[in-house]
Amino acid sequence: MAGKVVTVAQQKGGSGKTTLAVNLAVYFAARGQSVALLDTDPQGSLGRWFMARHERLGEAAGLEFGTASAWGVAYESDKLKAKHDLVIVDTPPKIDADLRPALRSADLVLIPVATSQVDLWATESVLELAARESTPTMIVLNRASPRARLTGTISAEIDSMETPRAAASLGNRVGFAEALGVGLSAAELARSGPAAEEVAALADEIAAALAG
């Protein structure tokens, strides 16, 4: 049976797509799933993270990594999902026809939204494009501060949209950025604590969505 493909997409740069991709990939791999990462962003942040990880851990890196052009993503993701349980695709911060193959190839599109109105506005274009491809979507609140009034406002606005919002969110934590810089996930940098708990809760929701 072929694996599942999760595409992480957002029009606005700095939304945390790569952070989301690597933390989920490491989580699922640590629980026995075969996971591949596919970088379609010319900036190559995911590739730089993977190289830092490989230099640090060698064969213990636990993930396969590939790259693809926007129009080559369907071919590459098909190859990877034939060998892996899960393929996670990181995309460029733009919304145009080039993104459509990555959305079309996905079983689920994750849309990270930082707690700002600008990020929320940028989400609308991703949702429209995913709808044209009939691909399920899930919005993930990122860099969230649970006590901030804006977090509640943005959450309420997301809940009024016609797409699911993950109940779990990723907090505004230094550990996510620190781990990314050294080729690790936040849970590998600190095996217990809120960051690890947040990723685990989110991964459980994603697994349930893929299974359903």
Secondary structure, DSSP 8 states (H G I E B T S, - for coil): ---EEEEE--SSTTS-HHHHHHHHHHHHHHTT--EEEEE--TT-HHHHHHHHHHHHHGGGG--EEEE--GGGHHHHHHHHHTT-SEEEEE--S--SGGGHHHHHT-SEEEEEEESSHHHHHHHHHHHHHHHHTT--EEEEEESB-TT-HHHHHHHHHHHTSSS-B-S---B--HHHHHHHHTT--HHHHSSSSHHHHHHHHHHHHHHHHHH-
